[in-house]
């Protein structure tokens, strides 16, 4: 299986690009989706989170309140490291399992913290979705209604835009409209089909 790691800063449009590849019939394996699945009640990560943080991070229905958890870990670096050490190995294992089940010529693995959690020797290529920081901040305010302090904590926890771009095999600019983005994805899709046949 030819594997393309898709990454980018927060609010860069990774999910949208993933959906556009899915429209081309490509398997999308999304680390964020898996992260939500592994913290559901009954999962090992769920039990560890409740034991560590207490039931104040739970919603009324008993599920982990991801917004509350995000608020805690982006104000406290030690807590963020603890949570990442718990979740990242579990997420990576699930991604490997889902890759083995994929039926498309290649697969897209959406990994927001790909550069931060190197190495990923199993990936054949890295695609970075790129937007400028002002665009990220604007989208975060509109989408998640976060205040400036939390936004800057999140941005500071991620690698710089320059470092992300330095590790990219392909860069997809996402400052334009959806039609332009869809056309760019189609061009990359043709390339990835060719690469997958050659490997």
C-alpha atoms as one frame of an Amber mdcrd trajectory, in Angstrom:
protein
   0.000   0.000   0.000   1.373   3.384  -1.041   0.846   5.716   1.930   0.630
   9.498   1.830   0.772  11.370   5.117  -1.426  14.467   5.031  -0.665  17.154
   7.597  -0.904  20.863   8.230  -1.417  23.321  11.034  -4.703  23.563  12.868
  -7.545  24.969  10.730  -5.530  24.556   7.534  -8.244  22.449   5.877  -6.942
  18.897   6.362 -10.430  17.396   6.733 -11.683  19.167   3.618  -8.731  17.909
   1.572  -9.264  14.421   2.974 -12.895  14.530   1.812 -11.783  15.590  -1.671
  -9.428  12.601  -1.890 -12.252  10.362  -0.639 -14.355  11.608  -3.574 -11.643
  10.129  -5.821 -12.252   6.729  -4.194  -9.217   6.866  -1.906  -9.208   5.409
   1.612  -8.843   8.123   4.259  -7.397   7.136   7.617  -7.813  10.085   9.963
  -5.883  10.266  13.235  -8.441  12.714  14.691 -11.313  10.307  14.006  -9.346
   7.497  15.640  -8.504   9.780  18.586 -12.221  10.308  19.177 -12.909   6.556
  18.944 -10.230   5.481  21.431 -11.502   7.792  24.194 -15.055   6.425  24.109
 -16.342   4.802  27.316 -15.004   1.291  27.706 -11.736   1.968  25.899  -8.385
   1.798  27.737  -7.565   5.431  26.979 -10.915   6.527  28.413 -10.227   4.781
  31.719  -6.730   6.303  31.924  -8.013   9.837  31.178 -10.740   9.640  33.843
  -8.279   8.225  36.377  -5.775  10.995  35.624  -8.031  14.053  35.222 -11.110
  13.001  37.178 -14.723  13.124  36.062 -14.623  16.907  35.602 -13.517  16.222
  31.998 -16.683  14.225  31.291 -19.916  15.365  29.687 -23.265  14.502  31.312
 -23.534  11.409  29.099 -20.203  10.104  30.434 -18.195  10.819  27.273 -14.927
  12.752  27.387 -15.543  16.458  26.871 -12.858  17.130  24.268 -13.191  20.910
  24.561 -12.572  20.794  28.329  -9.645  18.429  27.855  -8.151  20.662  25.152
  -8.504  23.654  27.460  -6.584  21.840  30.215  -3.742  20.442  28.137  -3.048
  23.604  26.170  -2.683  25.542  29.407  -0.372  22.936  30.959   2.492  21.502
  28.918   3.102  18.596  31.309  -0.513  17.492  30.994  -0.293  17.778  27.211
   2.803  15.553  27.175   1.026  13.017  29.376  -2.004  12.888  27.087   0.124
  12.626  23.928   2.178   9.798  25.454  -1.078   7.940  26.158  -2.846   8.532
  22.846  -0.190   8.619  20.123   0.923   4.950  20.306  -2.728   3.801  20.354
  -3.593   6.028  17.404  -0.598   4.836  15.403  -1.479   1.176  15.988  -5.076
   1.753  14.850  -3.836   3.564  11.745  -1.664   0.601  10.816  -4.642  -1.744
  11.216  -6.878   0.449   9.042  -4.185   0.739   6.365  -4.039  -3.033   6.084
  -7.815  -3.037   5.471  -7.715  -0.327   2.753  -8.712  -1.365  -0.788  -7.773
   1.742  -2.815  -4.544   2.038  -4.893  -3.051   4.267  -2.193  -4.299   5.711
   1.077  -4.227   9.119   2.708  -3.285   9.179   6.388  -4.419  12.443   7.979
  -2.000  13.112  10.849  -2.214  16.645  12.301   0.961  16.228  14.396   2.903
  14.232  11.821   6.006  16.453  11.875   5.875  16.770  15.673   5.744  12.979
  16.145   8.319  11.827  13.579   9.465   9.354  12.433   6.851   7.668  10.244
   9.059   5.369   8.140   6.000   3.608   6.721   4.903   6.747   4.825   5.962
   7.071   1.201   5.209  10.769   0.905   4.212  13.807   2.968   1.579  16.278
   1.784   1.360  19.550   3.702  -1.780  21.702   3.576  -0.489  25.244   3.911
  -2.173  28.448   5.059  -0.740  31.535   6.707  -1.064  32.062  10.451  -3.572
  34.926  10.145  -5.905  32.607   8.211  -5.547  29.928  10.904  -6.442  32.391
  13.667  -9.453  33.723  11.729 -10.764  30.200  11.048 -10.263  29.083  14.662
 -12.240  32.047  15.964 -15.061  31.399  13.505 -15.087  27.602  13.813 -14.234
  26.863  17.447 -14.953  30.237  19.117 -11.642  30.053  20.997 -10.079  33.029
  22.728  -6.694  34.427  21.664  -4.781  32.840  24.563  -5.918  29.302  23.742
  -5.395  29.857  20.008  -1.816  30.989  20.527  -1.153  28.103  22.941  -2.313
  25.658  20.261  -0.231  27.324  17.557   2.843  27.448  19.823   2.494  23.711
  20.554   2.752  22.887  16.841   5.897  23.078  14.743   6.446  26.236  12.769
   5.042  26.648   9.285   8.619  26.768   7.962   9.520  23.425   9.553   6.356
  21.801   8.220   7.106  23.024   4.698  10.742  21.901   4.953   9.554  18.313
   5.490   6.962  18.323   2.684   7.170  16.321  -0.522   4.061  18.127  -1.778
   2.460  21.404  -0.680  -1.187  22.289  -1.227  -2.045  25.962  -0.679  -5.494
  26.429   0.839  -6.112  30.158   0.674  -8.489  30.083  -2.327 -11.935  28.676
  -2.989 -13.121  25.071  -2.838 -13.104  24.614  -6.622  -9.428  25.535  -6.845
  -8.645  23.175  -3.980 -10.576  20.334  -5.667  -8.625  20.824  -8.906  -5.327
  20.750  -7.026  -6.368  17.512  -5.290  -7.246  15.924  -8.652  -3.747  16.711
  -9.963  -2.136  15.196  -6.878  -4.418  12.163  -7.183  -3.125  11.490 -10.711
   0.461  11.727  -9.425  -0.182   9.447  -6.471  -1.798   6.839  -8.713   1.322
   6.891 -10.847   3.631   6.651  -7.833   1.604   3.790  -6.344   1.857   1.787
  -9.585   5.621   2.309  -9.663   6.310   1.090  -6.136
